[in-house]
Amino acid sequence: MAALPLTGRRGAIRWHYYTAADVLDYTVTAPSADRPSWLLRGTVPAGASDPYKLTQTPLEFVATLTVGSVLRWPVLAVTVEAGRIRATLGPPGALA
C-alpha cells in the first residue's frame, strides 16, 4: 500500500537559521520501490529564494504543520526553475 503524500500551504528550505527559499503549496512524497528518497515539489514566489543559500550545506526543508509544530527533512539536492521547486529529501526528523 502506497503512503499518501503530505501536502501543505507553507514551508521553507533553511540553511541554519537563514531562509534559503520560501515554499508554498508543497507536496512531500514518501519513497517508493522505484524512488528510494523522499521528494518535495512546490512553488517559490518571485524573489523568495536565494541561489547562494540554496548551494550551502546543510539544508533542511521545514514544513509547518500547526502553530509550534514542524516536520523537518534534510535536503539532499534542490532545483528552482520558473517558480517551481523540486528537492530530494532524506528521512524526516522528529516533530519539534
N, C-alpha and C positions, 0 to 999 in steps of 0.2 A: 504494500500500500504506500503510495507516494505521500510525502509530507506536504501540507498546504503551505503556500508561500506566506511570508509575513509582509503585510503592506502597511504603510503609514503616510502621514502627511508631511512630517518634518524630521529631518535628521541632519547629521553633519559628518564630514571627514575631518578629523582632528590630527594635528601634529603637536604633541604635548598639549599645552593649553591654547594653542592658536587654532583658528578655524581655517582649514585649507579649502573647504568647499561646503556651502550650504546645499543640502539635498532635499528636494520636495517631491511628493508623490512617488515614493520609492517602493520597490518590491525586493525582498530578500528571499532567494530560493535556496532550499537545502540541497546538499549534494545528492547525486543520483548515480546509477550504475555507469552512465556514460560521462559524468562530470563529477570528479571527486571533491571539488571545492564548492563553498557557498558562493552565490552570485548576487550582486547588487545592481539594480537598474533604477534610474530615476532621472529627475530633471534638475538642472542647475540654473538658477536665474542669472540673467546677464550681469556680469560684474561680481558675482558671488563665489568666484573661485580664484585661487592664487596659484598660478602654474609653478612658481618656485616651491611653495609649501607642499604641493602635491608630489614633488620629487623627493621629499625628505623622508626619513625613517626615524622611528616607527610611526606609521599612520594607523588610525583606527576609525571605523565607522561607528557612530553613536546614534542609536535610534531611540528617540524619546517615546516611551510607552504611556506613561501617565506623569503627572506632576511629581517630580522627585524620583522617578523610576526610569532607568535606561537599560538598554542591552548593547553590548559592545562586541565588535568583531575586529580582529587585526586585518588590515588591508594588505594583500599580497601584491596586487597590481591594480592600476586605475587608469582610465582614459576618460577625457571630457572632450566631446566633439559636438558642435552645433547645439549646445544647451542640454545635451544628454550625457549622463554619466554611466559608466559601466565599470564595475570593480570585482575582482576575485577576492574573496574573503577567507580567512582561516576560521576555525571553530569559534563559536560565540563564547564570551565570558559570562560571568555571573551578573545578576541584577545588582545594580548599585543604588 
